Amino acid sequence: MNSSGHLPVSSSAIRPLAKRRPRGRPRKPIVNGAPVEKAPAAVGTLTRTKSLILAALRVWELKQRGLG
C-alpha cells in the first residue's frame, strides 16, 4: 500500500484499450485521385427495386429517431 491507501497496480493487471472505430459515414474509396462511383442498377430490375426500398427504410428509420 502506498501513502494514499491504495494498492499499486501492476502493468499486467491493466486491461488493454479497445481499438477505436471511426465515427460517421465511411469514406468512398479513391482511385487515381478521383472517388470511385458505383453505376446505378438498371431501371426495372430487382436490384434497383431492392436498393430503393432499403434507401426508403433508412430514411424512415432516421425520421423515427428524430434525426431527419
Distance bins in CASP14 RR format, pairs under 12 A and 6 or more apart:
PFRMAT RR
TARGET T0000
AUTHOR 0000-0000-0000
RMODE 2
METHOD distances of the structure
MODEL  1
1 7 1 0 1 0 0 0 0 0 0 0 0
1 8 0 0 0 0 1 0 0 0 0 0 0
2 8 1 0 0 1 0 0 0 0 0 0 0
2 9 0 0 0 0 0 1 0 0 0 0 0
7 13 0 0 0 0 1 0 0 0 0 0 0
8 14 0 0 0 0 0 1 0 0 0 0 0
9 15 0 0 0 0 0 1 0 0 0 0 0
25 58 0 0 0 0 0 1 0 0 0 0 0
27 35 0 0 0 0 1 0 0 0 0 0 0
27 36 0 0 0 0 0 1 0 0 0 0 0
28 34 0 0 0 0 1 0 0 0 0 0 0
28 35 1 0 1 0 0 0 0 0 0 0 0
28 36 1 0 0 1 0 0 0 0 0 0 0
28 37 1 0 0 1 0 0 0 0 0 0 0
28 38 0 0 0 0 1 0 0 0 0 0 0
29 35 1 0 0 1 0 0 0 0 0 0 0
29 36 1 0 1 0 0 0 0 0 0 0 0
29 37 0 0 0 0 0 1 0 0 0 0 0
29 38 0 0 0 0 0 1 0 0 0 0 0
30 36 1 0 0 1 0 0 0 0 0 0 0
30 37 0 0 0 0 0 1 0 0 0 0 0
31 37 0 0 0 0 0 1 0 0 0 0 0
38 47 0 0 0 0 0 1 0 0 0 0 0
38 51 0 0 0 0 1 0 0 0 0 0 0
39 47 0 0 0 0 0 1 0 0 0 0 0
39 48 0 0 0 0 0 1 0 0 0 0 0
39 51 0 0 0 0 0 1 0 0 0 0 0
40 47 0 0 0 0 1 0 0 0 0 0 0
40 48 1 0 0 1 0 0 0 0 0 0 0
40 51 0 0 0 0 1 0 0 0 0 0 0
40 52 0 0 0 0 0 1 0 0 0 0 0
40 55 0 0 0 0 0 1 0 0 0 0 0
41 47 1 0 1 0 0 0 0 0 0 0 0
41 48 1 1 0 0 0 0 0 0 0 0 0
41 49 0 0 0 0 1 0 0 0 0 0 0
41 50 0 0 0 0 1 0 0 0 0 0 0
41 51 1 0 0 1 0 0 0 0 0 0 0
41 52 0 0 0 0 1 0 0 0 0 0 0
41 54 0 0 0 0 0 1 0 0 0 0 0
41 55 0 0 0 0 0 1 0 0 0 0 0
42 48 1 0 0 1 0 0 0 0 0 0 0
42 49 0 0 0 0 0 1 0 0 0 0 0
42 51 0 0 0 0 0 1 0 0 0 0 0
43 49 0 0 0 0 1 0 0 0 0 0 0
43 51 0 0 0 0 0 1 0 0 0 0 0
43 52 0 0 0 0 0 1 0 0 0 0 0
44 50 0 0 0 0 0 1 0 0 0 0 0
44 51 0 0 0 0 0 1 0 0 0 0 0
44 52 0 0 0 0 0 1 0 0 0 0 0
45 51 0 0 0 0 1 0 0 0 0 0 0
45 52 0 0 0 0 0 1 0 0 0 0 0
46 52 0 0 0 0 0 1 0 0 0 0 0
46 53 0 0 0 0 0 1 0 0 0 0 0
47 53 0 0 0 0 0 1 0 0 0 0 0
47 54 0 0 0 0 0 1 0 0 0 0 0
48 54 0 0 0 0 0 1 0 0 0 0 0
48 55 0 0 0 0 0 1 0 0 0 0 0
49 55 0 0 0 0 0 1 0 0 0 0 0
49 56 0 0 0 0 0 1 0 0 0 0 0
50 56 0 0 0 0 0 1 0 0 0 0 0
50 57 0 0 0 0 0 1 0 0 0 0 0
51 57 0 0 0 0 0 1 0 0 0 0 0
51 58 0 0 0 0 0 1 0 0 0 0 0
52 58 0 0 0 0 0 1 0 0 0 0 0
52 59 0 0 0 0 0 1 0 0 0 0 0
53 59 0 0 0 0 0 1 0 0 0 0 0
53 60 0 0 0 0 0 1 0 0 0 0 0
54 60 0 0 0 0 0 1 0 0 0 0 0
54 61 0 0 0 0 0 1 0 0 0 0 0
55 61 0 0 0 0 0 1 0 0 0 0 0
55 62 0 0 0 0 0 1 0 0 0 0 0
56 62 0 0 0 0 0 1 0 0 0 0 0
56 63 0 0 0 0 0 1 0 0 0 0 0
57 63 0 0 0 0 0 1 0 0 0 0 0
57 64 0 0 0 0 0 1 0 0 0 0 0
58 64 0 0 0 0 0 1 0 0 0 0 0
58 65 0 0 0 0 0 1 0 0 0 0 0
58 67 0 0 0 0 0 1 0 0 0 0 0
58 68 0 0 0 0 0 1 0 0 0 0 0
59 65 0 0 0 0 0 1 0 0 0 0 0
59 66 0 0 0 0 0 1 0 0 0 0 0
59 67 0 0 0 0 0 1 0 0 0 0 0
59 68 1 0 0 1 0 0 0 0 0 0 0
60 66 0 0 0 0 0 1 0 0 0 0 0
60 67 0 0 0 0 0 1 0 0 0 0 0
60 68 0 0 0 0 0 1 0 0 0 0 0
61 67 0 0 0 0 1 0 0 0 0 0 0
61 68 0 0 0 0 1 0 0 0 0 0 0
62 68 1 0 1 0 0 0 0 0 0 0 0
END
